[in-house]
Amino acid sequence: MWPYPKIVAHRGGGVLAPENTIAAMRCGLTHGFRAVEFDVMLARDGVPVVMHDPVFGRTVAGEGNVNEYTAQELATFDAGVWFGEEFSGEPIPTFEQVASFCMHHAIWMDIEIKPAPGFEEQTGWVVAQTTRRLFASVPDHSPAALPILSSFSFEALQAAKMAAPEIPRGFLVDDIPPDWHERLLALGAMALMTNHKNLTPLLARAVKDAGFGLFCYTVNEPARATEILSWGVDAFCTDRIDVIGPYFGSAAAAMN
C-alpha cells in the first residue's frame, strides 16, 4: 500500500529552480505540489544539510567536499546563482529549515539520505533521529502524515531503521537486483524505489504482488508516466513540474 502522493517534485522545483533550496521548495508549492523529494547529507559538525553532491562544483562554486565545512559555513555559499541571477544568494539550507518549510505548508517529504563516502551509518542515524524529533507529535496511527526515508545506501537505511524504526523507509536501486525482496525485508522497507528506465511490467507486478509500494524516478514525459502507472507503479518524481502536474496520477487512473 502507498498512502502518499503519487506525483513528487524532484529536488523541490525540478527544472524550474535551483535544486535542494528553499526557493525550489517554494517553486514546487507555487505549481501546486504538496510532495517533494530532496537530498540530505552531513556537514562537518554533524548537522544534516540539503545538498545532492558531496563535492562542490556543479551547483555550488568551489572545490573540495561539503563535509569539510560546518552547516553555518555552508549557509554562506551561493546555491542559487548557477541556476539564474534571480536566485543569487540562495543558501545551502539545513534539513531542519527545509523540513520546517514543508511541514508549515503541509508538503509531504521523500527524504533521500545521501551520505558522503564513509559516512553511511552516521548519516542514516542522524537523519532518522532528526526526522523522529521533528515528527514526534504525529500519532502512530497516521502513517500518511509521516515522510519516507529513502537511500541507495543499504547501510544508511539499516542505521535509520535502528534510530527511528517508526519512520517509513524506501530502498533506492538503479537496477532491481535479484535479491530485492530479501533486502526490503531486512530493511523493514515499505517500498522499492527504482529508475523507471530499468523497470518492466513483470518486475513491477512482482514488487506489487509481494505487498510493497513501488516508486520510480525521474519521469519527465507524460506518455511514460501513464505507461508505468498502468503497470501498477504507485508514485514517481519528476523534474518537469511544468508539464506533469501534481494530480497527473489521478487523471491517468481515471482514464484507465
N, C-alpha and C positions, 0 to 999 in steps of 0.2 A: 504494500500500500504506500502511496506517495501523498501525504497530506499537505504538500506545499504548492506554491505557484508553479505553473507549467513553463512560463517564459521568464528567463532571468537575464538581466542586463549584465553583460560581461565586463568586469572591472569597473562597474559603475555606469559609465556612459558610452561604452562601446567605442565606435569610431568618431563620436561627436565631442569628446572631451578628453583631457589628459588622464590616462588610466590611473586608478587607485588613488584618487584625490577626492577631497570633499566636493570640489567642483564637478567631478564625474558623478558622484552620488546625486548631487543636485540636478545634473543634467538628466539622469535616468528618471528621477522623480518628475521632472518637468514633462517628460514624454509618457508619463502615466505608469511607470514601472514601480511596483511595490515589492520587487525582488531583485537583489543584486548579488553578484559574485565578486570577491576581492581576495587579495593575497596578503598573508601575514608572515613576517619573519622577525627575528630578534635584533635589536640594536646592541651595541657593546655592553650597555648597562642592564641588559636583560629585559628591556621594555619592548613589547611587541609593537611593530610599526607596519604600516600598509605599504608594501612595495613588492614588485614581482621579481626583479633581477637582483641577485646578491651582489652584483658589481655595478659600478657607475658607468655611464657612457651612452646608454640608449635613451632613457627618459630623463635622466639627471646628469648634467655635465660633470665631468671629473674622471678621476682614475681611482682605483682601489676598491675596497669592499664596504658594503653597507654596515656590516657588523664591526667595523673599526671605529665607528662613531656612536656617540650616545644619542638617545632619542631627541634630546634638546638640541644637539648639534645638527642632527638631520633635519630638524624643523627649519633651519636657516637655509637649506638647499632649495633651489628652484626646481619644482617638479612639474611646472606648467608651461614654461616658455618654449620648450621644444615643440609643443603642440601648436602654439599660437601666441602672439604678443598679448592678446586679450587675457591670457591666463598667466602672464608673467607674475612671479612672486608666489604662486600657489605652492604651499609647503608639502613636504612629506608628512602625512598625518600619522598619529598613533592609532593603534587598533581601537583604543577606547574612544577616541574622537569620532572615528567613522561609525563605530557601533552606537554611540550616543545619538549621532545624527539619524541613523537608521531606526533606532528604537523610538525616537521622538516623532518620526514620520510614519511609523508602523510599516517599515520596509523589512521584509524577510531577508535573511542573510545566508549565503553559501560562503563560509569562511574557509578559504583554502590555506592550509598550513604549508608554508613554503620555506622549509629550513635551509639555511646555508649548509654546505657540506660539513659533516662532523657535528652538527647541532640538531640532529633529527629528534632525539628523545627530549632534549631540553625544550626545544621549540614546541613540540606537541604538548608537553606537560604545561608549559606556561600559558599557551593559547587556550587550552582547555580549562585551566584553573581560572583564567581571566573571564572566559565566557560563563563559567559557572557562577562567578560572583556577579556579573552583570545581569544574569537572568535568574538570580536567586528567588525572586518574587513570583516567577511563573509557576502555576500549580502543576503538580506531577501529571495530572490528567489532561494537560493541554500540550501535546507534542507538536501540534502545528504552530504553536507560538514560539517554539524554540528554533534556533538556527541549526544548520548542519555543519559539522566539521569535516572537511574533505582534504585529501592529500594523496600525492603519488608515493609518499614515503610510508611504507608499512610500519616502520619503527616509530614514526611520529604519531601515527594513529593508535598504535599499541599504547604509547605513553598517554595519549589523550583519553583512551579508554580507562586507564588506571587512574588518571587525575580527575575525570568527570564522567563516569560511566553513563550518567543520565542524559548527556548531550548526544544527540544522534550523530552517526558517523557515516561517511561515504568514501569508498575506496576508488581512487582515480587510477586508471590504466589507459595507455595508448592502444595497445593491442590486448584483447581479452586473453589472459593466459589459461592454459588447460586446468590449472588448479584454482580458478577464480572462486568456485563455491567454497572450497576449504578456507581460502583466505578471508572471505567475507564472514564466515562463521567464526574464525579465530579472532577477528576484529570486533565481532558483535555489530557489524555494519548493517545498516538498513537499506543501503543502495550501492549499486555498482555505477560508476560514473566513467564514461569512456568516449573516445574520439568517434564521432559519427561516421567518419570515413572508413573505419575498420569494422563497423557493425554490419551484421547480416540479419535477415529476418529469423533465421534459425537460432542464432545466438541470442537475439532479443527474446524470443519465445522461451528459450531455456532459462534465462535470468528471471523472467516473469513467472514461469511455472514453478521456479524454486522459491517464490514468495518475496523477492527483493524488488526494491524500486530500481528504475533504470533511467539514468540521466545521461545526456550527451553534450559534448562541447565540440566546436563552437559553430553553430549552424547559422549561416548568413543568407541562405536562399530559401524563399517561401516554398518552392516546389519540393526541396529536400526536406524541409521541416514537416510538410504534410505527409511525405512518404514515411519518415521514421515514426511519426505519431501513429500512422496506420499499422506499424509493426508492434505497437504496444509500448513505445517509449513514453515515459511519464512526463519528462520535462527536458528542457535544454537551455543553454545560454546562447546569447547572440551578441555580436558586435553591431549588427545593423538594426539598432533600435528605432531607426527612422523608417525601416522597411517592414520589419516584423514587430508588430505591436504587442503589448502586454496581454492581450486577450486572444492572440492568434490561436492558441491551443483550443480554446473553447469554440472558436469559429470552425476550426478544422474538424473537431469532434462532431459538431452539429451537421456537417456535410457528409460524414461517413455513416 
